[in-house]
Amino acid sequence: MKVRNRIFCILSVIWMCVIFWFSAQNADRSSAQSDGVIFLFFSRFLSDGVIPEMLNAVVRKCAHFCAYALLGFLFYLWFEREGVSARLPICLALACSMLYAATDELHQFFVPGRGARLFDVGVDSAGALTGIVCAVCLLKIIRKHRLE
């Protein structure tokens, strides 16, 4: 295994641990973090400091999407080998991301105040696919410029 692939393997595992850590937080702590992000970016627009439920939900889903976009990105760069068809690493990265998303939701089922939602697995998977597409495009650009 190339050094680059080892690095992305380690980064993938570290990022999975970070996702697990966030998922292990109870509902109160998780909501407090979401509220903190909302106040940081939207405090000017909030009347009396009240956070609309819809805004909280959007921030939480965006966090899911972004976390798994990075995971998909890292998985793809871990599995990708120069000179090999892109299909296999894409499929592996997406399958691993989706499997981790499903097990993460199952894990949340056992965390106080949290629950397992199939919709979140879908959001996570869409994020992972976006990250994978970004990684594929980035590598194509890098390789094109390296050949010039």
Secondary structure as GFF3:
##gff-version 3
##sequence-region A 1 148
A	DSSP	alpha_helix	3	23	.	.	.	ID=ss1
A	DSSP	alpha_helix	27	42	.	.	.	ID=ss2
A	DSSP	three_ten_helix	43	45	.	.	.	ID=ss3
A	DSSP	three_ten_helix	47	49	.	.	.	ID=ss4
A	DSSP	alpha_helix	53	79	.	.	.	ID=ss5
A	DSSP	alpha_helix	87	109	.	.	.	ID=ss6
A	DSSP	alpha_helix	118	147	.	.	.	ID=ss7
###
